[in-house]
């Protein structure tokens, strides 16, 4: 069978694109290595821009209220322990900042894609080839046997280790555009309802330690470090993670002996990478496969959903016109850069400052402690999700 679209990877980007295209009546094959529901390593935070798109997809309605944890403020702590707790207003109407475990989120999105008409198959993509001028072919291992499937368009949504991305890019992206991260689900740590916490690290800048509350004394706790600096250091990710978790900074918040579950590490591909192909004849890369995550926060779900939506719009037009060549599909990357580029560039400037002028962050926080306007002006412009509201700060 020749599909209109094959989507490799059924995470947020892949399932969202599958739903949008299946709604249009296209034949869509959604491939993933795992059956659903399945766990997925992540920080579990969903910015207002992400929840706005999830509402559009109907995924939030599929999640029980007990799986949604609303956030009202962000705690920022510098390496020298200057602290600011900052409430915010969402820049997206009727959309809030939520913490939702990825197992539940991805399952809801996957269900919506299948309900819309996408066909799902468990399989591991092992190769990408051009069958004819207008058809792409994938080699897929299903139950230990190799199969071949064909489509007019391929969307690579298979994450940081994307097979589809490797078929377009023979060299690895610059490691300065990757984080290495570890997260675990921690029980017994006192959290603050409605507050997420970011602690920038002393060891490697702009690394950070985070705490995202999940209710009932449980939290998603993690550590992210710049991959290039980490590779040159003698640090061990897990050791440093446990040092932060058990160190003096949080020790008074251990209400009972901590239980650390499902500690896992993963790479985060960050936006702003150069000399990286996201488009080719019959192929577009979306989400983490396309290196779209925010270079400062590492947040990727909003950009994954946004690039999925843009790619689906371009795919619809391309299939309608019979133009799946690279020149036509380039409209996807151009539009994604217009919509996401300004925020990515501002994040890159901030990251550069933290790497090369670390005193600037401390100075700025000291200034922000005296001038609400300074912090509000800078950080609200840095984000396309939050308008920080110092007037509500206690």
N, C-alpha and C positions, 0 to 999 in steps of 0.2 A: 504493500500500500504506500502511496505517495501522500504524505501529510502536507498540509499547508505550513505548519510550524511544529518543530520539535524543540522543546525547552529542556535543557540539561540542568537539573537541580531544582528541587521543590521546596526550597526555603522561601522566605518572604518575597524576594524578587521573582523567582520562578513561578510560584503559585499565583502571585498577583498578575503577572503577565499572562499566564495561562487562563485565568478567569476573564480578564479584559478581552482577550482574543476569542475565547470560546463564546462569550456573549455575542460577538459579532458574527458567529456562525462558522468560523474557520475550524478545520479539523486540526486538533492540537494533541500532540503526544507529550506528556510530562514524565520525565525520567528522573529517578533518584536511586541512590545506592541502598536506601533504607525504606522499610515499611513505616507507615505512620499509625499512631503517634510515635514519635521518637524524641529523645533528648538532643539538645543542641547547645554547645558551649557558647555563652554570650553574657553580657552584663545585664540583660533583661530590661533595660530602660528604653522607653518609647517617648520620644519628644512629641510636642503638640503637632508638629508637621506630620509625623508618622501616624499619630492617632487620627488625624483628619483624613488621611488616605485609607486607613483601616475602616473608618466609618463608611467611606465611599464604596469599599469592597464588601461591606456587610460583615466583616470579621469580628468586630467588637460585639455585635449583637449575638454572636455565636458563643461568646465567652461568658460564663457566669460572673456575677458581680464579685464573688469571693476570690476570683482569680485576678482582679484588677486592684492595684494599689495606687491611689492618686498621690501626686507629689505637688507641694505648694511652694517649696523653697529649696535653695541649694546652698550647702555649706562649702566654702572654699577655704583651704588652709595652705599657706605657703610653706616652703621648706624650713623657714625660721619660725613657723607656728603662728604667723599672723592669721587671724581667723575672721571671716565675714559670713554671716548667715543672711542670705538675700532672697526675699520673696520675689515672685515674678508674675507677670501677666502674659498669657499666651498671645502670640501674634496671629494665631489661627482661631477663627470664630468657632465657639462650641467644641474646642478640642483641648484636651488637657495632657499634662505629663503623667504617664502611667508607668508602673513597673508590672510586667506580666511575664511569668516564666516562659521561655521559648518553647518548651514542649507543648504548652497549651496554645500559644499564639500560632505556631507553625501548623499545628493540627487543624485549627480553625480555618486558616488560609487555604490549606490543602483541601479540606472538605468543600469550601466554597468553589474552588477551581473544578473539582470533580462534579459538583452539583451543576455547574455552568455548562458542562459538556466535555471538558478535557478528559482524555483517556490517560490513566496513570499506569506505569509499569516500573517494577523494581528491576534495576539493571545498572551496570557500571560501564560507562563509556570508556573505550580504550583507544579510539582513533577517530579522526575527522578527515574526510576526504571530499574532493569535488567530483561528483558523479558525471555531471554534464555542465554546460555553461550556466544553467539555471537551477540545478539540483545539487544539494549537498547530501552526503551519505555518512552515517555514523556506524562505527563498529561498537556493539554493545554486548557485554557478557551477561547472560541471563541464566541463572541456575547452572553455572559452570560451562555453558555453551555460548559460542560466539554467534551473534546475529547481526544482520545489517538492516538499518532502517533509513528511509530517505525522506527529505522534506525540501520544500522550496526555500524555507528560512530556518536557521538555527539560532536560538537564543542561548548563549552561555550564561547560566546562573549558578554555576557549580563552585562558587566560593573562592577562597584564597588559593587553593591548589588546583584551580580550574584546568581540566584537560583541554577544553575548548580554547581558553586563553593561550595555552602553550602551543596550540596548533598555529596561532597567529604570531606569537612572540617567541623567537628561538632563544633569546637571552632573558634572564631574570630581571625584573625591575630593580632599580636602585634600592638597596636596603634602607636608605634614609626614609623611604616611603612605606615602611612596615613597622608595626609594633609587634612585640611578643607579649602575650598576656596569659594570665592564669586567673581562674575564678573558681570559687567553691560556694556551696550553700552551707551557711554557718548558723547553728542554733545555739542559743544561750547568750548571745551578744545583745546588750541593750541598744535598741535603735530608737530614733526619734520619728514618730509618725508624721508622714507628709514631708520628710526632709531626706534628700540624698546628699552624700558627702564625698568630696574630692580632696585628697591630700597629695599635693605635688611632692615628689620624692627628692631627697637630698642627694641620693647616689647617682642617678642618671636623669638628666633633664632633657625633655619635658615629661618624664615618667610620672605616673600618679597611681594612688591607691584609692579604691572606691568602696562605698557601702551603700547598697540599695535595699531599703526595707521591704520585706515580704509579709509582715504581720506575724503575730504570735511568736515573737522572739526569734524569727528567722530572717536572714538577709542573704542577698547575693553580694559576696565580697570578693574583690579582685585587685589585681595589680597589672598595669601595662607599662612597658618600657620600650624605648626606641631600639629597634632591632640592630642597627649598625653599631651603636654604642655598647649594647649588651654583648654583641659578638666579640668585641675587643676587651671586655672586662673579665674579671674572674668571678663575678657574681653568679649565684644560682637562683633562678627565678623562684622556686619553691621555698628555699631558705629565706629569701628576702620577704616573700609573702607572709610566711609564718612569723618573721620578726616584727612586721608591722601589726599583724593580728594580735600577737601576744605581748607586744612591747608596752612601755609606760603610757603611750598615747591613748591606748584603749583598755588598759588593764582594769581600771575602775569600772568599766562597763561589762565586765564578765560577771554576769549574775549567777551563773552556774558553770560548771566545767563545760567548755565549748565542745560542740560536736561539729566536726568539719567533714562534709560529705561531697562526693563527686568533684574533687579537685582536678581540674583539667586545664591544660595549656593549649593555645592556638595562636596562629599569626593573624594580624589584622592589616589588610592592604589599605593604604591611605591615599587619598586624593592628591592631585598635583603632580603625579609622576609624568615624566616626559619620555619620549621615544617609546611609547607603548601603544600598540594597535588595539583599538576597541571595536573596529569595524573591518569587515572584508566582504568579498562577494558572498552573499547569502548568510552572513554571520553578524550578530551584534552581541557584545558583552555587557551584562547588566549586574548591578549590585557589586559585591566584593570581587567577582570575577573581573570586573572592569576597573578596579582600584578607585572606588568612589567614596570611601569612608572619610569622615571629617579628620583632618590631620592633627587637630588639637585634642579633641575628646575621644577619638576612635569610634564615635557613634556611627552606625552604618545602616540601620533599618530604614530611617527616613529616606536617605539617598538611594537605598536599594529599591524601595517602593516607587520613588520618583523616577528613577531611571527605567524601571519596569513599565511605568505608565507611558513615558515618552517613547520607549522602544515599541510598545504595543501600538501607539498611534502611528509611528513611522511604518511599522510592519503592515498595518491595515492599508495604508496608502500604497505601499510598495506592492503588496499582493494584488490590490485592485488595479494598479497600472501595469503589472507584470514587470516591475523594475526592482529586482533584488540585487543589482550590482552594487559594488562598494560606493561608487560616486553618488548614487541615490540614497543609500543607507547612511551616508555620512551626515545627513540631516539630523540623525539621532544624536550623534556625539556633539554636534554644534549646538543643538537645543539644550542638551544636558549641561554643557559648559556655560551657556547663558544663564540657566536657572540656578545651578549649583556653584558655578565658578567664583562669583564674588565672595561667598562665605568661605569657600576652600582657600582662596587667596589670603583673606584676612587671617584665617587660622594658621596658614603657613608663615605669615609675618610674625605672629605671636610665638610660634614654635621657634623660629629663627632667633627671636629675642631671648627666649628662655635658654637656648643652647649657648648663645654667645654673650649675652648681657644678663646673666641671672639676677644681678642686683636690681635690674629694672623692675622685675616683678615685685620684689620686696618694697621698693620705693613706691610703686604704684599702689600697692595695698595700704601702705602707710598713709599715702595721700587720700585714698578712698575712705579710710577711717575718719578722716576729717572733712572730706568733701564728697557727699553722696553723688553730686553731679558728675564728678570725674569717672567714678566706677560705672555709673549708669550709662553715660555717654559711650564709653569704650566697649563694655561688654554687651550692651544691647545691640550695638552695631556689629559685633562679632558673630551674633547668632541670628538665624532666620526663624527661630522658634520662640525666643524669650525677650520680653521687654522687662528688664529688671526694675523693681519698684521699691526704692529705698524708703519711701514714705511709710511703708508698712513694716520696716525693719524695727525690731524692738531693741 
